[in-house]
Amino acid sequence: MDKGTIRKKDNIKSLEMAHTIREFHHKSLWEEEKHFTWLISLLLTAQIILYMSNDLCNQNKFYFILILSITGNLICCMAFRILRREGYYFHKALSKFV
């Protein structure tokens, strides 16, 4: 085999590796977004159920809703940081692929 053929095979392998890395980061981003969305929707649903409940007094409803709101905000901040970091890796892999 000549050097040109070997270089082409190496380039194709490099391209396939870059595509695999980019695809991995893209799937990771999608899964993280999906899981954080489910978690936040569960917290919101719990707040609505607590608010509509007749079993609790208004003061207890207030405390539960306040705690769930703070928890939801903390989860959103954590999700934002994680998705930004994973997005950075995705864009880095995308630029290598391009």
LUMSERO-480098 format. One record per residue: x, y negated, z of N, C-alpha, C in turn. Coordinates in steps of 0.001 Angstrom, whole numbers, plus 500000, padded with zeros to 6 digits. Last residue first. Layout:
BEGIN
XYZXYZXYZ...
END
This chain:
BEGIN
483849481144512503483778480274511311485171480083510748484849482472514735484210483234513668484194482432512379485719480374516298486707481344515826486144482152514669483264479154516790484279478420516019485371479355515517482025481172518294481462480780517006482503480038516162483569481214520600483559482396519737483021482063518351482877478631521499484276478959521250484370480167520316480161478931521869480644477982520863482108478219520520480204480865523945479556481156522671480074480228521578481462479500526005482114480688525442481513481049524082479509477536526415480872477144526041481592478324525396477377479129527244477278478388525989478634477925525493478308479932529728478166480948528679478032480284527307478199477419530988479470478146530887479395479189529775475462476830530763476464475940530162477788476650529975474356478939532224474095478856530790475053477890530091475307478303534811475660479579534181475472479501532666474140475776535287475599475942535313476026477216534578471396476422535067471996475412534200473511475583534132471071478252537143470874478691535762471522477713534791471485476560539341472387477687539117472288478164537664469302474852539007470667474306538982471686475412538702467209476722539292467368475973538032468772475391537918467607477529541945467746478519540865467937477819539522467018475115543229468346475712543360468602476730542253464315474836542517465305473839542079466721474384542174463219477083543816463144476959542357464151475962541819463711476355546497464312477566545936464322477513544413462063474099546647463510473955546851464244475155546272459593475377546221460064474325545309461568474128545427459401477101548404459460477665547050459943476628546038459282475163550454460384476133550416460523476738549023456870473862549752458122473124549829459326474059549730455049475951550006455243475349548690456546474555548655455284476428552777455585477482551805455871476896550421454480473896553818455820474438554084456212475525553085451823473675552829452831472672552511454236473233552702450585475855554019450687475790552562451793474826552150450738475014556689451485476203556264451639476242554750448994472802556533450378472618556955451237473810556524446523473892555771447230472983554858448696472806555232446352477433556541446020476030556787446889475149555898445369480227554528446390479426555204445893478007555451443258481315553114443675481965554355444658481127555170442724480363550665441924479801551755442365480347553107444927479538547990444532480438549071443737479690550143445990477838546170444574478183546007444044479059547151448651477766546985447864476536546999446366476832546936449475480408546504449458479863547864448581478626547960449240480456543699448441481371544520448356480866545958451152478525543021449745478328542653448845479217543505453484479728543992453044478432544502451565478195544204453611482032542422453461482164543872452987480853544485454053480827539933452824481584540165452565481750541656456613479804540370455504478894540090454163479579540333458054482188540703457982481209541792456818480242541594457697483327538152457192484014539345457070483058540527459017481469536572457568481637536393456955482392537566461645481849537457460985480566537712459471480699537547462035484473536471462153484177537893461445482873538251461751484162533692460851485043534443460864484704535930463912482428533207462546481995532912461540482856533666466068484046533864465816482848534659464404482324534422465796486016531831465664486375533243465405485162534130466163484514529441464944485274529668464749485587531153468737483496529758467597482585529634466296483299529958470167485925529781470178485048530945469007484078530911469636486898527173469219487672528351469176486791529603470821484856525592469394485158525485468900485902526718473536485021526360472763483794526570471267484075526557474119487621525468474226487281526891473419486027527214473850487339522706472927488221523430472947487929524924476019485589522281474663485191521919473639486040522661478195487134523095477870485913523841476452485431523523478042489176521117477970489501522547477564488270523359478456487720518764477176488398518977476979488756520455481124486959519138480064485942519016478696486545519303482349489494519122482446488628520306481346487571520290481727490338516510481291491125517661481307490280518936483062488389514980481602488522514890481049489287516089485702488968515680485147487650516005483619487689515966485879491561514573486059491351516010485462490017516444485522490999511847484576491871512538484667491701514049487804489412511416486475488851511220485417489685511939489813491301511885489738490093512721488354489461512625489273493105509812489182493558511197489060492366512152489804491409507629488459491965507803488268492457509233492526490948508040491577489832508073490148490319508287493527493520507694493700492856508986492724491686509133492870493881505006492281494768506011492393494156507401494461491873503885493014491819503714492325492699504759497032492799504542496541491534505095495033491434504995497123495128502996497210495244504455496678493968505110497057494019500448495978494905500875495950495039502390499487492607500466498212491911500262497029492736500733501499494532500644501260493640501785499928492900501655500404497741499314501175496501499298500742495589500456500836501185500000500000500000500000500880498753500000
END
